[in-house]
Amino acid sequence: MAQVEAENNKGFRLLPAPSKFEDGVVKFGDRDIKVGGPLPKLSPDEKLIRVTHSLCPACYRLLPATIFEKDEKMYIRKICPDHGEFEDLYYGDVGMYYKFDYWEYEGKGPKVPYVDLKSPCPYNCGLCPMHHQHSALVNLVITNRCDLSCWYCFFYAEKAGYVFEPTLEQIKFMVDQLKRQDTTLVIQVTGGEPTLREDIIEVIKLLRESGVKHIQLNSWGGTFAKMYMSDPDKAVRYAIALREAGVNTVYMSFDGTTRKTNPKNHWEVPYTLEVFRRAGMTSVVLVPTVIKTVNDHDLGNIVKFAARNMDVVRAINFQPVSLTGMMKRNMRAKFRITIPEVLKNVEEQTDGEVTRDSWYPIGTSVVFSRLVEALTGKEQFEMANHPSCGAGTYIYIEWRNGEPHFIPISKFIDLEGLLEYFKEKAEELKEGANKYWIGMKLLYNVRKFIDKEKGPKDFDVYKMLYNVVVSHNYEALGEWHYRTLFLGTMHFMDLYNYDINRVMRCDIHYVVPDGRVIPFCTYNVLNDLYRDKVLREYQIPLDDWIKKHGENSLGDAMKYKRVASTLEKGEVYKQAYKYFGE
């Protein structure tokens, strides 16, 4: 373990900062990264929205950047003295940005920082005293081995040149580090492909026994499909074992409903969902990476696919693509898509049922957190993300003539009015109002924001709220969760649209074996400074791995070899896609 340098105000030992700032230069390992550049100028048809800091995509230099409005869209521009000007689309609809910006909240920050502060953001992760958010979802990489070899991925073992697979002891240490934040622990077990670990059941049990409240398994799903094709009962037993060990949710890639839009796992998904169906694994999140001109025309079908599999699918999380590597501006423009375009595409492709106005930024959840905190006097889990980071909505599914139709909750709940009312009551409680009286007023007045005529005919939203608040009966909330579909979107950054203000507000983190907790958009975007450096430090050489685990544990012998024709003949496959085109 690295030598410590300082103590924070809770008495915990701080880890040394990963870099130092000296004479206007950030010294990060053997790299010198410059700081500063000219503030980009705007033309007469451009309107300044705000000034931030960003990075040079070529050398990581910290640069002033302007975010400005032009043609109803938002752009980011920065100028590197060595590599020139970079400009990119930041947010595809300025009106939507202002709507979301209204719900911006300042985060509480982590209760304890983990590293000493020696350099400006983003060279000092993590988490450092400058960070504004505690961890909401923490990624725990348990292997970099994968049975796929996607051309765009540099992470898997063979391409990296080593295996990264932390021991159970290291995993326990990482969880203990997270517990120092004293918030609800939510961990995503990820990789590589985490199901390749033979001891994954032990890993899941360890997390549960260590106090992790929610465990999410990030998988492309192939392990379950492969097992099903050879031995369905074995596949089901494996999924049951994972669920009983503590897996709450499976977070699964799903880029579209056709072979063309989803070449990664189109053929396997039906079989994987069938395994989950039989195993009682009823909380699956479909995760499409959305790329303009590739699969952005298929988003409505993804929603319809989820609706037809709602016995196991709980949510969709659309992720606009992060553009990696050096790419010319015209190529970036071809593939770049941001949250507003995703929302507009969903609206158009669901025949106007899931409107763009149905969505709200992640920060609106803070309204509920602070109301509950004011009512109970207990500090609450909070997600005060930057308004440009993500958005979500719940939709109720109504079936007509065998077709799904979508009723967003904003259709029958005045969400803006309700949120404003909750904000008002939280403020009154902070100022000393009687909790019992405020609670009764909430229960009485909340029905004013619900239009029963426009809502589901067979579900009483007010009764659900009453049972949760008064009776602390969460069965109705569980029923709501299983009768609605959550639609979310999260746009992770890349070097072209990098905004330091967003990084400082990030609450999706990675925990690493040296004890640090690193925001997603530094871990993966500045991958050579963070992700690759950490993994190399804790690597197992390929030869050593093979000596211990055998030739079949790495390389071509363990790579998945799809027989598409066999998969397409299966009744499970045919039923899954019979409503969708080729």
Backbone torsions as a table, in degrees:
resi	resn	phi	psi	omega
1	MET	NA	137.7	-177.6
2	ALA	-60.7	149.5	177.7
3	GLN	-68.1	140.0	179.8
4	VAL	-87.5	156.2	-176.8
5	GLU	-119.2	-24.9	-172.3
6	ALA	-154.1	171.3	174.6
7	GLU	-115.9	145.4	172.1
8	ASN	-90.4	-177.8	-172.9
9	ASN	-73.9	-4.0	175.1
10	LYS	-97.4	-0.2	-179.6
11	GLY	89.6	-0.2	177.6
12	PHE	-78.2	145.7	176.5
13	ARG	-74.5	130.6	177.6
14	LEU	-86.5	140.4	171.8
15	LEU	-75.9	153.7	178.7
16	PRO	-66.2	145.9	176.4
17	ALA	-62.0	148.2	-178.0
18	PRO	-74.2	-10.2	-178.4
19	SER	-150.3	173.4	176.7
20	LYS	-132.5	147.1	179.1
21	PHE	-108.6	111.2	-177.2
22	GLU	-136.5	130.1	174.6
23	ASP	54.2	40.6	176.3
24	GLY	77.4	11.9	-179.0
25	VAL	-130.3	138.1	173.5
26	VAL	-89.9	122.1	178.1
27	LYS	-100.0	105.8	-176.7
28	PHE	-116.4	99.4	-173.8
29	GLY	62.7	-124.9	179.3
30	ASP	-95.7	13.5	-179.3
31	ARG	-106.1	141.3	170.5
32	ASP	-107.7	120.4	-177.6
33	ILE	-113.6	123.0	-177.5
34	LYS	-76.8	159.9	-179.9
35	VAL	-128.3	131.5	172.5
36	GLY	106.1	152.8	178.3
37	GLY	-177.1	179.0	-178.7
38	PRO	-74.1	148.6	174.5
39	LEU	-76.6	122.2	-178.0
40	PRO	-61.7	143.0	178.6
41	LYS	-91.6	157.6	179.1
42	LEU	-110.5	149.9	175.4
43	SER	-87.6	167.4	-175.6
44	PRO	-58.6	-27.3	-178.6
45	ASP	-91.8	12.1	179.1
46	GLU	-115.8	137.2	-177.3
47	LYS	-114.0	124.0	179.8
48	LEU	-67.5	130.2	174.0
49	ILE	-100.6	-48.6	175.0
50	ARG	-165.2	166.8	176.2
51	VAL	-111.3	137.7	179.5
52	THR	-139.1	-165.0	171.4
53	HIS	-122.6	147.2	179.1
54	SER	-140.4	-168.0	-176.6
55	LEU	-127.4	150.5	170.7
56	CYS	-75.6	125.5	179.8
57	PRO	-63.2	-20.2	-177.3
58	ALA	-89.7	-38.3	-172.8
59	CYS	-129.4	1.4	179.5
60	TYR	70.6	9.8	179.7
61	ARG	-56.7	136.4	177.6
62	LEU	-78.7	122.3	-171.5
63	LEU	-129.0	146.0	168.1
64	PRO	-67.7	145.7	-178.6
65	ALA	-139.5	146.7	174.9
66	THR	-106.2	137.6	170.9
67	ILE	-110.5	121.5	-170.2
68	PHE	-137.1	160.7	-179.4
69	GLU	-99.7	134.1	174.6
70	LYS	-154.4	129.9	178.4
71	ASP	54.3	41.6	176.5
72	GLU	67.6	13.6	177.2
73	LYS	-125.0	168.2	178.8
74	MET	-114.6	138.1	-179.6
75	TYR	-127.5	157.7	174.4
76	ILE	-120.1	137.5	-177.9
77	ARG	-135.4	136.8	174.5
78	LYS	-144.9	157.1	-177.0
79	ILE	-128.8	117.0	174.5
80	CYS	-91.3	127.1	178.9
81	PRO	-57.8	-23.8	-178.3
82	ASP	-98.2	-28.8	-171.7
83	HIS	-123.5	3.0	172.7
84	GLY	88.9	-165.9	-173.2
85	GLU	-89.2	140.7	174.1
86	PHE	-127.5	131.0	178.1
87	GLU	-134.8	141.2	179.9
88	ASP	-152.7	158.6	174.8
89	LEU	-65.0	130.0	-179.6
90	TYR	-101.6	-43.1	-177.0
91	TYR	-156.3	126.3	-167.1
92	GLY	-79.8	3.1	178.7
93	ASP	-155.1	112.3	-173.7
94	VAL	-70.6	-32.4	177.9
95	GLY	-63.3	-40.5	178.1
96	MET	-67.1	-36.0	177.6
97	TYR	-60.4	-45.8	-178.7
98	TYR	-65.7	-36.6	176.8
99	LYS	-61.7	-44.9	-178.7
100	PHE	-71.3	-36.1	-177.6
101	ASP	-61.6	-27.7	179.6
102	TYR	-59.5	-30.4	-175.7
103	TRP	-97.0	25.4	179.4
104	GLU	-77.5	135.5	176.9
105	TYR	-129.0	146.8	174.5
106	GLU	-80.5	129.9	-179.2
107	GLY	-75.3	164.3	179.9
108	LYS	-79.3	-23.9	-174.0
109	GLY	80.5	164.6	178.0
110	PRO	-68.8	146.9	178.9
111	LYS	-65.7	-30.2	178.0
112	VAL	-132.7	129.9	168.7
113	PRO	-76.3	159.8	-177.9
114	TYR	-107.2	-26.9	-176.2
115	VAL	-125.7	152.6	176.1
116	ASP	-67.5	154.1	-176.7
117	LEU	-99.1	111.9	-178.4
118	LYS	-130.0	-14.7	-174.8
119	SER	-141.2	160.2	175.9
120	PRO	-69.8	158.4	173.4
121	CYS	-65.3	135.9	13.2
122	PRO	-108.2	35.2	-175.5
123	TYR	-100.9	9.6	-172.5
124	ASN	-124.7	21.0	-175.8
125	CYS	-71.6	145.6	0.6
126	GLY	-175.4	165.5	-16.1
127	LEU	-80.3	142.1	-179.0
128	CYS	-100.7	169.7	-177.9
129	PRO	-63.4	-13.3	179.2
130	MET	-81.8	-12.7	-173.4
131	HIS	-73.0	143.9	-171.4
132	HIS	-101.5	-3.6	-172.6
133	GLN	-135.3	142.6	167.7
134	HIS	-77.3	171.3	179.5
135	SER	-73.2	132.4	173.4
136	ALA	-104.0	-48.2	174.8
137	LEU	-129.8	127.7	-177.9
138	VAL	-115.1	125.7	175.3
139	ASN	-83.6	129.1	176.9
140	LEU	-118.4	106.1	-179.9
141	VAL	-78.7	117.4	-178.8
142	ILE	-104.9	-6.8	173.3
143	THR	-167.1	153.6	169.0
144	ASN	-110.0	10.2	173.1
145	ARG	-76.9	144.7	179.0
146	CYS	-148.0	146.3	178.0
147	ASP	-91.3	5.9	169.5
148	LEU	-109.9	162.8	175.0
149	SER	-134.7	62.5	-176.0
150	CYS	-61.4	135.6	-174.0
151	TRP	-60.6	-29.0	-175.2
152	TYR	-88.5	-3.8	-174.2
153	CYS	-100.4	131.1	176.8
154	PHE	-111.3	12.0	-169.1
155	PHE	-94.2	-31.8	-171.6
156	TYR	-68.8	157.8	-164.6
157	ALA	-55.2	-47.2	-174.5
158	GLU	-62.1	-38.2	-179.2
159	LYS	-78.1	-34.9	178.4
160	ALA	-69.3	-32.4	-179.7
161	GLY	94.4	9.8	179.1
162	TYR	-162.0	166.4	174.0
163	VAL	-103.9	136.3	170.5
164	PHE	-116.6	117.3	-179.8
165	GLU	-151.3	91.1	-175.0
166	PRO	-61.2	148.0	179.0
167	THR	-74.9	166.1	176.5
168	LEU	-60.3	-36.1	178.1
169	GLU	-63.7	-42.8	178.3
170	GLN	-65.8	-38.7	178.8
171	ILE	-63.3	-43.1	178.5
172	LYS	-60.5	-42.6	178.5
173	PHE	-61.2	-42.8	-179.1
174	MET	-63.5	-40.7	178.1
175	VAL	-65.0	-40.8	177.8
176	ASP	-61.3	-36.9	176.0
177	GLN	-61.1	-43.3	-179.9
178	LEU	-64.0	-35.0	-177.1
179	LYS	-64.4	-19.3	178.2
180	ARG	-63.4	-22.8	179.2
181	GLN	-74.0	-18.0	178.1
182	ASP	57.0	45.9	173.0
183	THR	-128.3	168.5	178.2
184	THR	-58.7	126.6	-176.2
185	LEU	-87.7	120.2	175.5
186	VAL	-124.5	116.9	-175.1
187	ILE	-121.5	134.9	171.2
188	GLN	-103.2	117.5	177.3
189	VAL	-82.2	120.5	-170.3
190	THR	-138.3	-177.7	-178.3
191	GLY	-151.6	-144.5	25.9
192	GLY	35.4	-159.1	174.9
193	GLU	-110.8	104.4	-171.5
194	PRO	-62.4	-25.3	-178.6
195	THR	-72.1	-5.2	174.9
196	LEU	-75.0	-17.5	176.6
197	ARG	-72.4	124.9	-179.6
198	GLU	-67.8	-24.4	-178.7
199	ASP	-101.7	27.0	-175.7
200	ILE	-62.8	-33.6	177.4
201	ILE	-61.0	-41.7	177.5
202	GLU	-64.2	-39.3	178.5
203	VAL	-60.8	-46.7	-178.6
204	ILE	-63.5	-44.1	178.8
205	LYS	-61.8	-40.3	178.6
206	LEU	-60.0	-43.9	179.2
207	LEU	-62.1	-46.1	-179.2
208	ARG	-62.8	-44.9	-179.5
209	GLU	-67.0	-23.4	-179.9
210	SER	-85.5	0.0	174.5
211	GLY	102.6	11.9	178.0
212	VAL	-74.1	123.5	-173.9
213	LYS	-80.6	-33.6	-177.3
214	HIS	-137.0	125.9	-178.8
215	ILE	-118.4	125.1	-178.1
216	GLN	-115.8	130.7	179.6
217	LEU	-101.8	118.8	-179.5
218	ASN	-95.1	113.3	-174.3
219	SER	-146.7	151.3	172.6
220	TRP	-82.8	-7.7	169.8
221	GLY	92.3	-5.9	-172.8
222	GLY	-65.3	-33.3	-178.9
223	THR	-56.7	-43.7	-177.8
224	PHE	-68.6	-40.7	179.4
225	ALA	-66.2	-43.1	179.6
226	LYS	-60.5	-45.2	178.8
227	MET	-61.8	-42.8	-177.3
228	TYR	-60.8	-40.9	-176.9
229	MET	-67.2	-26.2	-179.7
230	SER	-100.0	-34.2	-177.7
231	ASP	-158.5	90.3	-176.7
232	PRO	-54.6	-40.6	-178.4
233	ASP	-64.6	-39.0	178.2
234	LYS	-63.8	-41.7	178.9
235	ALA	-61.3	-43.2	-179.5
236	VAL	-66.2	-42.3	179.0
237	ARG	-61.3	-39.0	179.4
238	TYR	-63.9	-45.0	179.2
239	ALA	-65.3	-38.5	176.9
240	ILE	-63.0	-42.3	-179.9
241	ALA	-61.3	-40.9	177.3
242	LEU	-64.1	-44.3	-179.6
243	ARG	-63.5	-44.9	-178.3
244	GLU	-69.8	-27.3	176.8
245	ALA	-70.4	-28.2	176.9
246	GLY	143.2	1.1	178.7
247	VAL	-68.9	122.5	178.4
248	ASN	-91.4	-38.8	-171.8
249	THR	-141.2	144.1	171.9
250	VAL	-108.5	126.0	-177.4
251	TYR	-104.7	104.4	-165.7
252	MET	-122.6	132.3	175.4
253	SER	-56.3	138.7	175.2
254	PHE	-164.4	94.4	-170.7
255	ASP	-89.7	-4.4	179.5
256	GLY	167.8	176.4	-174.1
257	THR	-100.9	3.0	-178.9
258	THR	-124.0	167.2	177.3
259	ARG	-60.0	-38.9	-175.0
260	LYS	-72.9	-41.3	-177.4
261	THR	-81.1	-18.6	-178.2
262	ASN	-137.8	67.3	179.3
263	PRO	-68.8	-16.2	-175.1
264	LYS	-69.1	-49.6	-175.7
265	ASN	-147.0	26.8	178.7
266	HIS	-52.1	-45.5	-173.7
267	TRP	-74.8	-29.0	-173.4
268	GLU	-88.4	-30.3	-173.1
269	VAL	-53.3	-45.8	-179.4
270	PRO	-56.8	-39.6	-178.9
271	TYR	-72.7	-37.6	177.4
272	THR	-62.5	-46.1	178.6
273	LEU	-64.0	-34.0	177.7
274	GLU	-65.2	-39.6	175.9
275	VAL	-60.8	-48.0	-178.9
276	PHE	-61.6	-39.2	180.0
277	ARG	-58.3	-48.1	-177.2
278	ARG	-73.1	-24.9	-176.3
279	ALA	-92.3	-4.6	-177.4
280	GLY	74.4	22.0	175.8
281	MET	-87.8	89.1	-166.5
282	THR	-107.3	27.5	176.5
283	SER	-137.4	84.8	179.6
284	VAL	-111.2	135.0	173.1
285	VAL	-107.9	123.1	174.2
286	LEU	-84.6	133.7	-173.3
287	VAL	-124.1	93.8	175.9
288	PRO	-86.5	128.7	166.1
289	THR	-84.5	118.1	-171.9
290	VAL	-96.9	123.4	-179.4
291	ILE	-124.6	124.5	179.0
292	LYS	-60.1	139.0	-178.5
293	THR	73.9	-4.6	-179.4
294	VAL	-107.6	-55.4	-178.5
295	ASN	-139.1	10.1	-177.2
296	ASP	-69.5	-13.6	177.0
297	HIS	-84.8	-5.0	-172.7
298	ASP	-109.3	9.6	-172.9
299	LEU	-68.3	-39.7	177.7
300	GLY	-61.9	-39.0	177.7
301	ASN	-65.3	-34.0	176.9
302	ILE	-63.3	-41.2	177.3
303	VAL	-62.9	-42.8	179.9
304	LYS	-67.1	-37.1	176.5
305	PHE	-61.8	-44.5	178.5
306	ALA	-61.5	-41.9	-179.8
307	ALA	-60.9	-36.8	-178.8
308	ARG	-78.2	-7.2	178.7
309	ASN	-124.7	31.2	-174.8
310	MET	-71.2	-6.2	172.8
311	ASP	-68.2	-22.7	178.1
312	VAL	-126.2	-23.4	-176.7
313	VAL	-93.3	126.0	-178.9
314	ARG	-104.2	-23.3	-170.4
315	ALA	-161.2	161.9	169.1
316	ILE	-126.0	136.6	175.3
317	ASN	-123.4	98.0	179.0
318	PHE	-73.2	130.1	-179.2
319	GLN	-122.4	101.0	174.3
320	PRO	-54.3	137.8	-170.7
321	VAL	-62.7	142.3	168.8
322	SER	-96.4	127.4	-173.9
323	LEU	-91.0	113.2	-175.8
324	THR	-101.9	157.2	179.7
325	GLY	78.4	169.8	178.7
326	MET	-76.3	127.5	-174.8
327	MET	-143.2	132.8	-179.8
328	LYS	-67.5	156.4	-172.1
329	ARG	-60.1	-38.7	-178.9
330	ASN	-67.3	-32.4	176.6
331	MET	-72.1	-37.8	176.6
332	ARG	-63.2	-41.2	-179.9
333	ALA	-63.4	-31.7	-179.9
334	LYS	-66.2	-39.7	-172.8
335	PHE	-103.1	-17.9	-173.8
336	ARG	-67.0	128.9	172.8
337	ILE	-139.8	142.6	-179.9
338	THR	-119.9	177.0	-173.8
339	ILE	-55.8	-46.5	-178.8
340	PRO	-57.9	-38.5	178.6
341	GLU	-67.3	-36.6	176.3
342	VAL	-60.5	-45.4	-178.3
343	LEU	-65.4	-39.8	177.9
344	LYS	-66.0	-40.9	178.4
345	ASN	-63.4	-41.6	177.9
346	VAL	-61.7	-42.2	178.6
347	GLU	-60.1	-50.9	-177.7
348	GLU	-64.2	-37.1	-173.9
349	GLN	-87.9	-2.1	170.2
350	THR	-112.2	26.5	177.8
351	ASP	54.9	38.4	175.7
352	GLY	77.2	7.9	-177.2
353	GLU	-78.8	-44.4	176.6
354	VAL	-96.5	89.6	-174.5
355	THR	-74.9	157.2	177.2
356	ARG	-63.0	-26.6	178.9
357	ASP	-74.6	-7.8	179.7
358	SER	-75.3	-17.1	-171.1
359	TRP	-93.8	147.5	177.2
360	TYR	-134.6	151.0	-178.6
361	PRO	-69.2	159.9	-178.4
362	ILE	-56.6	-33.7	-176.0
363	GLY	-60.6	-19.6	178.8
364	THR	-63.6	-23.3	178.1
365	SER	-63.2	-22.9	179.3
366	VAL	-63.2	-32.3	178.1
367	VAL	-57.1	-46.5	179.9
368	PHE	-68.8	-42.2	-179.3
369	SER	-59.0	-43.3	-175.6
370	ARG	-76.0	-28.2	174.4
371	LEU	-68.2	-46.5	179.2
372	VAL	-62.8	-39.7	178.9
373	GLU	-62.3	-41.1	179.6
374	ALA	-68.6	-35.4	-179.3
375	LEU	-74.4	-39.4	-173.6
376	THR	-96.8	-21.0	-175.0
377	GLY	76.3	8.0	-179.6
378	LYS	-109.4	134.8	-179.3
379	GLU	-62.2	137.8	-174.8
380	GLN	-113.8	151.3	170.0
381	PHE	-57.0	135.7	-172.3
382	GLU	-139.9	140.2	179.3
383	MET	-124.1	85.6	-177.6
384	ALA	-96.9	54.3	-177.5
385	ASN	-65.3	159.9	172.4
386	HIS	-61.3	142.2	-176.8
387	PRO	-58.4	-24.4	-178.4
388	SER	-86.4	-3.0	-174.0
389	CYS	-78.8	-39.0	-175.0
390	GLY	-171.0	170.1	-179.4
391	ALA	-154.3	166.9	179.6
392	GLY	-161.3	167.5	174.3
393	THR	-158.7	158.4	171.1
394	TYR	-106.8	139.8	175.8
395	ILE	-126.7	138.8	175.9
396	TYR	-93.0	136.9	-177.3
397	ILE	-98.6	124.6	176.8
398	GLU	-118.7	128.8	-175.9
399	TRP	-98.2	128.4	176.4
400	ARG	-133.4	120.5	179.9
401	ASN	52.8	40.0	176.4
402	GLY	77.9	8.0	-179.6
403	GLU	-116.6	139.8	178.1
404	PRO	-79.0	137.7	171.9
405	HIS	-125.0	150.8	-167.8
406	PHE	-117.0	129.5	176.7
407	ILE	-118.3	101.5	177.3
408	PRO	-65.0	148.5	-178.2
409	ILE	-61.8	-24.3	178.7
410	SER	-69.0	-11.8	178.3
411	LYS	-75.2	-31.1	-176.9
412	PHE	-122.7	1.3	172.3
413	ILE	-127.1	128.8	175.0
414	ASP	-76.7	85.3	-172.2
415	LEU	-64.8	-42.8	-178.9
416	GLU	-64.6	-42.3	177.2
417	GLY	-63.4	-41.5	-179.7
418	LEU	-66.3	-42.1	178.8
419	LEU	-63.5	-42.5	178.1
420	GLU	-63.6	-39.2	178.9
421	TYR	-64.7	-43.6	178.5
422	PHE	-64.2	-40.1	176.9
423	LYS	-59.0	-44.6	-178.9
424	GLU	-61.2	-45.7	-178.0
425	LYS	-68.7	-35.3	177.1
426	ALA	-63.9	-39.8	177.9
427	GLU	-64.4	-41.9	178.9
428	GLU	-62.0	-40.2	178.9
429	LEU	-66.2	-39.4	178.0
430	LYS	-61.5	-31.6	-179.0
431	GLU	-86.2	4.7	172.5
432	GLY	105.0	10.7	179.5
433	ALA	-64.2	155.6	-178.7
434	ASN	-67.5	124.6	-175.9
435	LYS	-64.3	-40.3	-178.5
436	TYR	-64.1	-44.0	-178.0
437	TRP	-66.2	-43.6	178.6
438	ILE	-63.6	-40.8	179.2
439	GLY	-61.2	-41.7	179.1
440	MET	-67.3	-39.1	178.3
441	LYS	-64.4	-39.2	178.4
442	LEU	-59.3	-48.3	-177.6
443	LEU	-64.7	-36.2	-178.9
444	TYR	-72.7	-42.8	-171.7
445	ASN	-86.2	-19.7	-174.6
446	VAL	-63.5	-28.1	-179.7
447	ARG	-65.1	-21.6	179.0
448	LYS	-65.7	-21.1	-177.2
449	PHE	-95.1	1.8	-177.8
450	ILE	-111.7	125.4	177.1
451	ASP	-103.4	97.6	-174.9
452	LYS	-63.9	-28.6	-177.5
453	GLU	-66.8	-32.6	-177.9
454	LYS	-92.3	-10.9	-175.4
455	GLY	-92.0	-176.7	177.9
456	PRO	-58.9	135.7	-176.7
457	LYS	-75.8	-22.6	-172.7
458	ASP	-111.9	21.7	179.6
459	PHE	-147.0	123.8	-176.3
460	ASP	-95.5	102.7	-177.3
461	VAL	-64.9	-41.4	-179.1
462	TYR	-63.1	-42.3	179.8
463	LYS	-60.7	-39.1	178.0
464	MET	-61.0	-48.2	179.9
465	LEU	-61.5	-40.5	179.8
466	TYR	-62.4	-46.7	-178.8
467	ASN	-62.2	-38.0	-178.6
468	VAL	-70.2	-47.6	-174.0
469	VAL	-75.4	-44.5	-173.6
470	VAL	-89.0	-51.3	-172.8
471	SER	-91.5	-8.4	-174.2
472	HIS	52.6	35.5	177.8
473	ASN	-98.5	110.6	-172.8
474	TYR	-96.2	6.5	179.2
475	GLU	-62.8	-41.8	-179.3
476	ALA	-65.7	-36.6	177.6
477	LEU	-65.2	-39.0	176.4
478	GLY	-63.9	-39.5	178.0
479	GLU	-63.9	-42.4	177.2
480	TRP	-59.2	-43.5	-178.7
481	HIS	-61.4	-36.0	-177.7
482	TYR	-88.5	-8.7	179.9
483	ARG	-109.2	0.6	174.1
484	THR	-122.4	164.0	177.2
485	LEU	-117.0	126.7	177.1
486	PHE	-88.3	128.8	173.6
487	LEU	-109.9	124.7	178.5
488	GLY	-129.2	163.4	172.4
489	THR	-145.9	138.6	-179.2
490	MET	-138.9	120.9	-177.4
491	HIS	-105.4	102.8	175.1
492	PHE	-78.4	147.8	-170.8
493	MET	-85.8	170.2	169.7
494	ASP	-135.9	-177.4	-174.2
495	LEU	-68.1	-20.5	-177.3
496	TYR	-81.3	-36.6	-178.8
497	ASN	-109.3	20.6	-174.3
498	TYR	-62.8	129.7	-179.0
499	ASP	-130.6	114.1	-176.9
500	ILE	-59.9	-33.8	178.6
501	ASN	-59.8	-35.3	178.6
502	ARG	-72.1	-41.7	-179.8
503	VAL	-58.3	-42.5	-176.9
504	MET	-67.5	-15.5	-179.2
505	ARG	-105.3	4.2	-175.2
506	CYS	-66.4	137.5	175.2
507	ASP	-123.4	9.9	171.5
508	ILE	-103.9	113.3	-168.5
509	HIS	-123.5	167.3	169.4
510	TYR	-115.4	140.0	171.2
511	VAL	-107.4	137.9	-173.4
512	VAL	-125.3	160.4	-171.5
513	PRO	-61.4	-19.8	178.5
514	ASP	-83.6	1.8	174.2
515	GLY	100.2	-4.0	-179.6
516	ARG	-84.3	158.5	177.6
517	VAL	-123.5	116.5	-166.1
518	ILE	-119.2	128.8	178.7
519	PRO	-58.3	146.4	-176.1
520	PHE	-52.7	-46.3	-171.4
521	CYS	-83.6	3.1	162.4
522	THR	-103.0	-39.8	-179.1
523	TYR	-57.2	-45.3	-174.1
524	ASN	-96.4	-29.7	-178.7
525	VAL	-82.0	-45.3	174.0
526	LEU	-95.0	54.6	-168.7
527	ASN	-62.4	-33.1	-179.6
528	ASP	-73.3	-24.2	177.4
529	LEU	-83.1	-32.2	-173.1
530	TYR	-116.0	-74.9	-172.2
531	ARG	-56.3	-56.3	-174.1
532	ASP	-66.1	-35.6	-179.7
533	LYS	-64.7	-43.3	179.9
534	VAL	-67.1	-46.5	-176.9
535	LEU	-63.7	-40.2	177.9
536	ARG	-62.9	-37.5	-178.3
537	GLU	-63.2	-31.9	-177.3
538	TYR	-111.2	26.6	-173.7
539	GLN	-74.8	160.0	168.4
540	ILE	-118.5	116.8	-179.4
541	PRO	-54.9	145.6	-176.2
542	LEU	-55.9	-43.7	-178.7
543	ASP	-62.6	-41.2	179.4
544	ASP	-64.6	-40.5	-179.8
545	TRP	-62.2	-46.9	-177.2
546	ILE	-64.7	-38.9	177.6
547	LYS	-59.2	-38.2	-176.1
548	LYS	-84.3	-38.2	-170.7
549	HIS	-112.0	-7.1	176.1
550	GLY	96.2	159.0	-177.8
551	GLU	-61.0	-31.6	-175.0
552	ASN	-76.2	-4.4	-177.3
553	SER	-90.2	-4.5	-179.4
554	LEU	-147.2	163.6	172.0
555	GLY	73.7	-160.9	-171.4
556	ASP	-60.2	-30.2	-176.1
557	ALA	-63.6	-29.4	-177.8
558	MET	-104.2	3.5	-179.6
559	LYS	-78.8	143.8	-178.2
560	TYR	-72.5	130.5	178.6
561	LYS	-118.3	104.0	-174.3
562	ARG	-75.4	136.9	168.5
563	VAL	-113.4	87.1	-171.7
564	ALA	-59.1	-38.9	-176.8
565	SER	-61.9	-38.3	178.2
566	THR	-66.8	-44.4	-179.7
567	LEU	-63.8	-38.9	-177.5
568	GLU	-70.1	-21.1	179.7
569	LYS	-77.5	-18.9	-175.3
570	GLY	-68.9	143.6	179.5
571	GLU	-65.2	-33.0	178.4
572	VAL	-60.9	-44.0	177.9
573	TYR	-63.5	-47.7	-176.8
574	LYS	-61.7	-42.0	180.0
575	GLN	-67.0	-37.2	-177.4
576	ALA	-64.1	-36.3	-171.8
577	TYR	-112.5	10.8	-174.1
578	LYS	-66.4	-19.1	179.1
579	TYR	-93.7	1.2	-172.7
580	PHE	-124.3	150.7	-178.6
581	GLY	-74.0	174.7	180.0
582	GLU	-83.6	NA	NA
